[in-house]
Amino acid sequence: MLSRRSVRIKAMQLLFSVNRDEQLGLEEAKKRYWNLVDDTFALYLSNLYVLIEIAKLSSGDLAKRKAKRLPTEQDKIFRDKLYNNNLIKNLEGNKVLQKKMAAIPITKSDLQGYYEKIYQEFSKTEGYIDYLSKDTDQSNDLEILLDLYRFCRKNELFNDLMEDLYGTWQDDKSVVVGAVKKTFKSLPETNDDFFLRFYPSDETVNEFGFQLLVKTMTGDETLLGYIEPTLKNWDSERLAIIDMILLKMATCELIGFPSIPTKVTINEYVDLAKNYSTAKSKEFINGVIDRIMKDFTDNGLIKKEGRGLG
């Protein structure tokens, strides 16, 4: 589920923490890295859990409407099919998934008020009202659940909830959203542990992300030695902290990860500079990495594997 970009961000954030806290060493950074990886998977499970809980409220809604002495026409046609459909029931009936969900923070908190407010707002949308007014099949159930998820992602309460529980929500949002959408599109599932396919792959989080963090930390002085000659009139101590971290990571990636094309490395770190550093960092990082790569190429330090990786 996690992309290389996602783990670059995690490594960058940890390296920033190390820079700001002299007591934070390599072993603690390693531990925190794996906690961040686990948090991303917990975010995925939390998104599924919240959607199930919101959908479940349609059953309570139905009971209230049936109890009315003078029901409206909309009350009369109302069905709790947002909850009582094969897709939600498949998730809710998956004992392996439910056990995994029971261990995440969101299930240990009383957040019913959040879910009720989101459901009430969603129940007024044109798409939901239209869904209730006609006969539907599984494709319509999928469509309305994806619509509910889109609504949630735009909802302030939902985003506040995810940010409060997981500091990585904004950074991991795109990969989590992709995984949740793929999950719903795959339902109903017959394999009870199907959701584990969305746990971040070892190749991404271990062979790349974890090694990038460790190599950058342990090779700090060596990497600085490569970078300083390319800074021209810049004093390395005057650089923005994030800029220096990105330069060290990029330098490490250029010579320490032979399967990653140099163009990919340059583009990724320029983009990270654009999103996480100062307004002028994008051009600065681009220029410095270009010079580092030229020096490495002239000295035969870049050795890439496979075609087109130079």
N, C-alpha and C positions, 0 to 999 in steps of 0.2 A: 504493500500500500504506500509506503513512504518512497519518495523519489530521491535521487541524489541531491537535488536542490534542497529538499526538506532537511536532509541530514547535514548538509553544508551549513544551513542556518542554525541548527542545533549546536554544531561544533563551534561556529562563530560566537554564539551566545555564551557557551561555556568558556571559551578562551577569553572573552571579555570579563567574565566573572573572575577568572584566574588572575587577570591583569589587575582587577580592582581589589582583590582579597589575597594578600600574601599567605594567608593560612590555608588557602585552597590549593592542594597539591594534585598530583597526577591521579592517585588512587581515588580520591574523592570526586575528581572530574569524571573518571571512568564510571563510577557508580551513578553519578547524576545523569550521565549520557544515557545509560540504560533505563533509568527512571523516565527520562523524556520520551524514549522510544515506547515504553509501556504506556505512558500517558496518551500517546497518539492512538494506540489501539483502544484504550479506555474511552477516548473521545468517540470513536466509531461506535462502540457498544452503547455509550450514553445517548448518542443520537438516535439509535434504534429504540432504546428503552423509552425515551421521551415521546417518540412517535406512537409507540404502542399505548402509552399512558393517555395521550391526548385522544387517540382513536377510541379508547375504552370509555371515555366520557360520553360518547354518543348513546351508550346503553342507559346511562343515568338520565340523559336528555329525553330518551324515549319514555322512560318511566314517568317523568314529570309531565310530559305531554299527555300521556294516557290518564293521568290522575286529574286532569283539568275537567271541571264541570261543563265548561263551554269551550271546547277545543276549536281552533281555527281550522281552515281547510289545510293549511300547511302542517298543523299538528296531526291531522288525520292521515296524511300521506307519509309522514315521517317514518323512517326505518333506521335502525342502528347498524346499517351495513358498512359504515366506515370502520366499525369494529368487527362485526360478524361477517367476515369474508375469509376466503381461503388463505390469503396472503398474511394477514395479521395472525390468524389462528395457527398458521404454520410456524411463525416465529414464537408465539406464545406457548405452543405445545412442544417446542424443542427444549428438552430437559437439559441438554448439554449447554445450550446457549443461555438458558435461564440461570443455571448455576454460575456461569461465567459473569453474567450481569449482576448477580447478587453480591459480587465482590467489589464492584465499582462504587465510588463515593456517592454518585447521584441517587442510588437506590437506598442509601442510608439516611437520606434527608427528607423532611416533610416539605415537599414542593408542590403539593396538590393545588395550591392557590395559583401558582404559575401556570400549570397545565389548564386549569379551568378558564383563566383569562384568555389564553391563546386559543382554546377551543371556542369560546364565545365569540371571539373576533373572527375566527375562521368560518364559523357557522353562518355568518352574515354575508359571506362572499358569494358572488354570482355562480361560480363554478360548483360550489358545494350544494347550493340550492337547486341548480340544474341537475346535478347528480342524484339528488333525492327524488326528483320529480318524474323520473323515468325508470323503466326496467333496465338493469345493467348486468354486465357479465364481468369476468375476471379482468379483461383488458380495461374496463372502466374503473374497476377497483384499483388497479395499478396506477391509472392516470390520476385518480383523486388523491391517492397516497403520495404520489410524487408532487402533486399540487400542494398538498398539506406541507410537505417538506420545504418546498420553495417558499411558502408563506412563512414558515418558521424561520428560515434563514434571513428573511427580511424583517423579522419581528424583534423589537428591542429587548423584550423579556427573554426570549430564547437566547439571544446573543449574550446578554448580561449573565444569564445562567451558566452558559458554557465558559465564558471568560472568568467567572468567579471560581469555578471548579477546576479549570485547566488554563494555566497561563499561556499554553501553546495554541489555543483555539484559532487566533487570527493567522498564525503561521501555518497551521496544519489544516485549515478549513477546506482548502481546495481538494486535498487528497482524501480527507474524511468524507466530504460530500460525494466525491466520485465513488468511493467504496460503498456508501449507503445506497446510492442510486443503483449500482450494480447488484447489490443484495436484493433489493425489491424486484428488479427485473428478472432475477434468477428464481424467484419463488413461484410455486411451492418447491422446497428442497426436500429430498428424501435422505440426504446425508446429514446426520445430526451435527457434525463438526464442520460443516461447509464454511462457516464464518471464519475459521482459522486460516483460510486461504488469504484473508485480508490482513493477517499479521505481517508486519514488514519483513521483507525477504532478507535472508542472511547475507546475500551478496551486497545488498544496499547498505544495511545498517551495521554489519560487522566488517566485511571485507573492504568496504569503502569508508563509511562514516566514522566508525570506531577507529580504524587505522589512520584516517586523516587527522582525527583529534590527537591521537597518541603521537604520531610522527611530527605533528606541528609543535606539540608541547616539548617533546624530548629533543627536537632538532632546532629549538628556538635560536640559539646563538649562531648556528651554521646558516640558518635561513636568513637571519639578519645580515650576516656577512655577504650573502649573495645580493641582498636588496640594497644595502647602503651605497655601493658604487654607482647604482643607476639613478640615484635621487638627485643628481646634479647639485643645484644650489639649496636643496632642502636638507634641513637637519632632521634626522630620524626621530629625535626626541620631541620635535615640534609637530609631528604628524598627528592627525586625529587617531585616537586609539583604534577605532574600528578600521580605519584605512590600513594601519600597520598589520592588524590581525588578518585582514583580507589579503594583503600582499604576502604574508607568510604562508597562509593557506594555499594561495594560488601557486606560489613557488614550490611548496611541498608537493602539490598535485602535479605540477609540470614534470618533476623528476622522480616522483615516488609512485605514480600510478600509470604504468605504461599502456593500459587499455583505454585511457580517456584521451580523446583528441585534444590537441592544444587549443584549437579554435573553440571547442566547447568550454574548456577551462577559462579562457579569456572572456567569453560572452557571459558565463555564469557569474564571475566575480565582478565584472563591470555592472551587471544587473543588480547584484547584491549591494554594491556601493551606491547605486542609484536609490535603492529602497531603504537602506539602513544607515547611510552616512550623510555627509554634507552635500550641499547643492553642487559643488565643484568636484566632488570625489569621483564621479563617473569618468570624467576625462582624465583626471590624475591617475587613477588606477589603471585605466586603459593604456596610458603612455608608459607607465613604469613596468607593467607586465610585458608590454611589447619589447622594451629594452632588455628585461631579464631574459625573455625567450630568445632574443637575438644573441645575447652573451652565451646562453646555454647551448644554442645551436652551433655557434662558432667553436665552442669548446667540447662538443660532442657529449654534452651531459643529458640531452633529451633522447631517450630511446623508447620509441613507441612500437607497440605490437599490432600487426595487421595493416591492411591497406588503408591509405588515406588518413592515418592517425598522426602524421607529422605536423 
